[in-house]
Amino acid sequence: MSARFAGLRNGLTLVVGLLLLWQILYLWTGDVALASPLATFRYTARLFATESFGAQVYETLRAFSIAYAISVVMGLGIGFWLGFDRLSGDALEPMIVSVYAIPKLTLYPILLLAFGLGLAAKVAFGVIHGVIPIILFTLAAVHNTKPILVKTGRVLRLSRWQMIRWILFPAAIPEIFTGLRVGFALTLIGSLLAEMFASQRGLGYLLMNGIGLHNVELIMSVTLVIVVFAATVSVVLLHIDRRLHGRV
């Protein structure tokens, strides 16, 4: 209980500190560069009262959810395959790491040519950001599984699927969940970037529209919505991640 209270207290202290810093920066720069916290909260409330803003939020959440689901399924499937098949893993892991090092924005024109403007391109761009970390974390988790557990499965003559289901997955779940947490953040970034550069809908589009019109309140409000969503989910995932690692 005391640990929970300390965590809540630290979280509230961080939020209050950020709000104070925000207010100080606003007083220093003025309305040209920033909106005050109170003005931003009021403008955000007015935005949520409109149907059009709800549709923009839904568009972003839809693209992100599809991209993240695909990233998780592909990441876990490929990660377990490469981790289980040591030869394939050793051969392909350097190639995957090399692909991950490529700046993703350089691939966006290719995705636009392949998928066109719309949901498919945003989903694809989110996937290429999020899937590789999940693959790499899953691959490393399977490789780091205790050899005695793998030998036990082989002694019991478990099939490949049974080995993954009953031995590898339970043993590797803490590291796998870390990959899912990292993949969540990167998939969200990829989806928003796709909306910012080539989309007519979504929070990323609204953000770029606000920048183009120099609408400081819109920029601050959209940024606030994105930050609150990402921070809230990340805190929950980090808490689960720590609990899973605490069991090891």
C-alpha positions as CSV (number, residue, x, y, z in Angstrom):
1,M,0.0,0.0,0.0
2,S,2.8,2.4,0.9
3,A,4.5,1.7,-2.5
4,R,1.3,2.4,-4.3
5,F,0.8,5.7,-2.4
6,A,4.4,6.7,-3.2
7,G,3.9,5.9,-6.9
8,L,0.7,8.0,-6.9
9,R,2.3,10.8,-5.1
10,N,5.3,10.8,-7.5
11,G,2.9,10.8,-10.4
12,L,0.9,13.7,-9.1
13,T,4.1,15.6,-8.3
14,L,5.3,15.0,-11.9
15,V,2.0,16.2,-13.4
16,V,2.0,19.4,-11.2
17,G,5.6,20.1,-12.0
18,L,4.9,19.8,-15.8
19,L,1.9,22.1,-15.5
20,L,4.0,24.7,-13.6
21,L,6.7,24.4,-16.2
22,W,4.2,24.8,-19.0
23,Q,2.7,27.9,-17.3
24,I,6.2,29.4,-16.8
25,L,7.1,28.8,-20.5
26,Y,3.8,30.4,-21.5
27,L,4.5,33.5,-19.4
28,W,8.0,33.7,-20.9
29,T,7.1,33.2,-24.6
30,G,3.5,34.6,-24.7
31,D,0.6,33.7,-27.0
32,V,2.7,33.6,-30.1
33,A,4.4,30.3,-29.3
34,L,2.2,28.7,-26.6
35,A,-1.2,28.6,-25.1
36,S,-1.7,28.6,-21.4
37,P,-2.7,25.4,-19.6
38,L,-6.1,26.8,-18.7
39,A,-6.8,28.1,-22.3
40,T,-5.7,24.7,-23.7
41,F,-8.0,22.7,-21.4
42,R,-10.9,25.0,-22.3
43,Y,-10.2,24.7,-26.1
44,T,-9.8,20.9,-25.8
45,A,-13.2,20.7,-24.0
46,R,-14.8,22.7,-26.8
47,L,-13.1,20.4,-29.4
48,F,-14.5,17.3,-27.8
49,A,-18.0,18.8,-27.9
50,T,-17.9,18.8,-31.7
51,E,-18.7,15.8,-33.8
52,S,-15.9,16.5,-36.3
53,F,-13.2,16.2,-33.6
54,G,-14.6,12.9,-32.4
55,A,-14.4,11.6,-36.0
56,Q,-10.8,12.7,-36.2
57,V,-10.0,10.9,-33.0
58,Y,-11.8,7.8,-34.2
59,E,-9.8,7.8,-37.4
60,T,-6.5,7.9,-35.6
61,L,-7.5,5.2,-33.1
62,R,-8.8,3.0,-35.9
63,A,-5.6,3.3,-37.9
64,F,-3.4,2.8,-34.8
65,S,-5.4,-0.2,-33.5
66,I,-5.3,-2.0,-36.8
67,A,-1.5,-1.3,-37.2
68,Y,-0.8,-2.4,-33.6
69,A,-2.8,-5.6,-33.9
70,I,-1.0,-6.5,-37.1
71,S,2.4,-5.6,-35.5
72,V,1.7,-7.9,-32.5
73,V,0.5,-10.8,-34.6
74,M,3.4,-10.5,-37.1
75,G,6.0,-9.7,-34.4
76,L,5.1,-12.6,-32.2
77,G,4.8,-15.1,-35.1
78,I,8.1,-14.1,-36.7
79,G,9.9,-13.7,-33.4
80,F,8.9,-17.2,-32.2
81,W,9.8,-18.7,-35.6
82,L,13.3,-17.1,-35.6
83,G,13.8,-17.9,-31.9
84,F,12.8,-21.5,-32.3
85,D,14.7,-22.1,-35.5
86,R,18.2,-21.0,-34.4
87,L,19.7,-21.2,-37.9
88,S,17.0,-18.9,-39.4
89,G,17.3,-16.6,-36.4
90,D,21.1,-16.2,-36.7
91,A,20.8,-15.6,-40.5
92,L,17.9,-13.1,-40.5
93,E,18.4,-11.2,-37.2
94,P,21.2,-8.9,-38.6
95,M,19.1,-8.2,-41.7
96,I,16.1,-7.2,-39.5
97,V,18.3,-5.0,-37.4
98,S,19.7,-3.3,-40.5
99,V,16.2,-2.7,-41.8
100,Y,15.2,-1.2,-38.5
101,A,18.1,1.3,-38.7
102,I,16.7,2.7,-42.0
103,P,14.9,6.1,-41.4
104,K,11.2,5.2,-41.8
105,L,10.3,8.4,-43.5
106,T,12.4,7.5,-46.5
107,L,10.0,4.5,-47.0
108,Y,6.8,6.6,-46.9
109,P,6.8,7.5,-50.6
110,I,7.1,3.8,-51.5
111,L,4.1,3.1,-49.2
112,L,2.1,5.8,-50.8
113,L,2.7,4.4,-54.2
114,A,1.8,0.9,-53.0
115,F,-1.2,1.7,-50.8
116,G,-2.3,5.2,-51.9
117,L,-3.7,7.9,-49.6
118,G,-5.9,6.6,-46.9
119,L,-6.2,4.1,-44.1
120,A,-4.0,1.4,-45.7
121,A,-0.9,3.7,-45.9
122,K,-1.3,4.8,-42.3
123,V,-1.6,1.2,-41.1
124,A,1.4,0.1,-43.1
125,F,3.5,3.0,-41.8
126,G,2.5,2.2,-38.3
127,V,3.4,-1.5,-38.8
128,I,6.9,-0.8,-40.1
129,H,7.5,1.2,-37.0
130,G,6.1,-1.2,-34.5
131,V,6.6,-4.8,-35.8
132,I,10.5,-5.0,-35.7
133,P,10.9,-4.2,-32.0
134,I,8.4,-6.9,-31.2
135,I,10.2,-9.3,-33.4
136,L,13.6,-8.5,-31.8
137,F,12.3,-8.6,-28.2
138,T,10.5,-11.9,-28.8
139,L,13.5,-13.4,-30.6
140,A,15.8,-12.4,-27.7
141,A,13.3,-13.7,-25.1
142,V,13.1,-17.1,-26.8
143,H,16.9,-17.3,-27.1
144,N,17.3,-16.4,-23.4
145,T,14.9,-19.2,-22.2
146,K,16.6,-21.5,-19.8
147,P,18.0,-24.5,-21.7
148,I,16.7,-26.9,-19.1
149,L,13.1,-25.9,-20.0
150,V,13.7,-26.6,-23.7
151,K,15.4,-29.9,-23.0
152,T,12.4,-30.9,-20.8
153,G,10.1,-30.1,-23.7
154,R,12.1,-32.3,-26.1
155,V,12.2,-35.1,-23.5
156,L,8.4,-34.9,-23.4
157,R,8.4,-35.0,-27.2
158,L,6.3,-31.8,-27.5
159,S,5.5,-30.6,-30.9
160,R,6.7,-27.1,-32.0
161,W,3.4,-25.6,-31.2
162,Q,3.2,-27.3,-27.8
163,M,6.8,-26.2,-27.1
164,I,5.8,-22.6,-27.8
165,R,2.5,-22.8,-25.9
166,W,3.6,-24.5,-22.8
167,I,7.3,-23.7,-22.4
168,L,8.6,-20.8,-24.5
169,F,5.8,-18.4,-24.2
170,P,5.3,-18.6,-20.4
171,A,9.1,-18.4,-19.8
172,A,9.6,-15.5,-22.2
173,I,6.4,-13.4,-21.4
174,P,8.2,-10.7,-19.4
175,E,10.6,-9.8,-22.2
176,I,7.9,-10.2,-24.8
177,F,5.6,-7.8,-23.0
178,T,8.5,-5.3,-23.0
179,G,8.6,-5.6,-26.7
180,L,4.8,-5.1,-26.9
181,R,5.2,-1.9,-24.8
182,V,7.9,-0.5,-27.0
183,G,5.9,-1.5,-30.1
184,F,2.9,0.3,-28.8
185,A,4.7,3.6,-28.6
186,L,6.5,3.2,-32.0
187,T,3.3,2.1,-33.8
188,L,1.5,5.2,-32.4
189,I,4.3,7.4,-33.7
190,G,4.2,5.8,-37.1
191,S,0.5,6.2,-37.4
192,L,0.6,9.9,-36.4
193,L,3.5,10.6,-38.8
194,A,1.6,9.1,-41.6
195,E,-1.4,11.3,-40.9
196,M,0.8,14.4,-40.6
197,F,2.4,14.0,-44.1
198,A,-0.2,12.5,-46.3
199,S,-3.7,12.3,-44.9
200,Q,-6.9,14.4,-44.8
201,R,-8.2,12.9,-41.5
202,G,-6.9,12.1,-38.0
203,L,-5.1,13.9,-35.2
204,G,-1.9,14.1,-37.2
205,Y,-3.7,15.9,-40.0
206,L,-5.2,18.3,-37.5
207,L,-1.8,19.0,-36.0
208,M,-0.3,19.8,-39.3
209,N,-3.3,21.9,-40.2
210,G,-2.9,23.9,-37.0
211,I,0.8,24.4,-37.8
212,G,-0.1,25.6,-41.3
213,L,-2.7,28.1,-40.0
214,H,-0.5,29.0,-36.9
215,N,-3.4,28.1,-34.7
216,V,-1.6,27.8,-31.4
217,E,-4.6,26.6,-29.4
218,L,-5.4,23.8,-31.9
219,I,-1.7,22.7,-31.9
220,M,-1.6,22.6,-28.1
221,S,-4.9,20.9,-27.7
222,V,-4.2,18.1,-30.2
223,T,-0.7,17.6,-28.7
224,L,-2.3,17.4,-25.2
225,V,-4.8,14.8,-26.3
226,I,-2.0,12.7,-27.9
227,V,0.3,13.1,-24.9
228,V,-2.4,12.2,-22.4
229,F,-3.5,9.1,-24.3
230,A,0.1,7.9,-24.9
231,A,1.2,8.6,-21.3
232,T,-1.8,6.9,-19.7
233,V,-1.5,3.7,-21.7
234,S,2.3,3.7,-21.3
235,V,2.0,4.0,-17.5
236,V,-0.4,1.1,-17.4
237,L,1.8,-1.1,-19.7
238,L,4.9,-0.1,-17.7
239,H,3.2,-1.2,-14.4
240,I,2.2,-4.6,-15.9
241,D,5.8,-4.9,-17.3
242,R,7.3,-4.4,-13.9
243,R,5.0,-6.9,-12.3
244,L,5.8,-9.5,-14.9
245,H,9.6,-9.0,-14.4
246,G,9.1,-9.0,-10.7
247,R,7.8,-12.6,-10.9
248,V,11.0,-13.8,-12.6
